[in-house]
């Protein structure tokens, strides 16, 4: 399906701007001005994918028009049949590239390129929920390992039997948030606990929050808005545990947001991490407030919606994982829990893009 006049007009303007920026990259005045050069090349890079795709779209359309004219002029029926088949192939390519262009024209979310902080907390289900927190933590870190991404624990609260009450960790990669932002919500697990003598299936829940790591420019925090408390660590940490006040709790008084960090032995290191976490939570808080203005649109998106929403069920007896937002079930639970998330994450991204496309039509 060909693109509409409004989109074509927009694409023409983008192409003109791309050509202007390309010319500037050869201008010695721009080359010698580091700030201007950075500005020009950044803008040019941002519109290069859609420009190149638009050029290909026009080329395919031109080929399609030419072959249609040739079909009308061709007298040999066998040759006309061959040309019609070629025309059909070109039409399919034009339709496919039209969809690509529409996706490229969707508003870009700068957060997608940021590092990500993931917080996993036990919900209903007692020890079994804590064990599933540990399972999900391993699942996400295994996914990061597959992508060769760096992970770093920020705070963890463990209990016995290998369970984790809560864990916060940082994944560092250019597009980490864009890949994992759809994981926010309630994850439900159905399985037989190891302590269940009669083999009954129990249901437990875990909440996952996915936050784009905030940088210094994202949110300003005033010293007078913070209360910083020091306390003794309660987890693993060697001789310092319960002997020195190395753990840090930071409360943002205007919002009531609280973070704790006790994983490091040094009070200074814990404070630095806690400041990074409170900054990220504040950025997410204010962003969520702003997003409420667009709630009607967000209802039509997979997005990163309400974290109280049940988004996924892990059914161990049947070996399947179901994402309820897009009604997708995969039957490779063992591989999924070992970090093989790509199929699910790609499907969520495609569903979100399609919903956003429908929302702007």
Secondary structure, DSSP 4 states (H G I P E B T S, - for coil): -PPPHHHHHHHHHHHHHHHHHHHHTT-HHHHT-HHHHHHHHHHHHHHHHHHHHHHHHHHHHHHHHHHHHHHHH---HHHHHHHHHHHHHHHHHHHHHHHHHHHHTSPP-GGGGS-EEEEEEE-SSTHHHHHHHHHHHHHHHHHHHHTT-EEEEEEEEE-STT-EEEEEEEEE-TTHHHHHGGG-EEEEEEE--TT-TT---EEEEEEEEEEEPPPTTT----GGGEEEEEE---SS-GGGTTTS--EEEEEETTTTEEEEE-SSSSHHHHHHHHHHHHHHHHHHHHHHHHHGGGHHHHTTS-TT--TTSEEEEEETTTTEEEETTTTEEES-HHHHHTT--HHHHHHHHHHHHHHHHHHT-
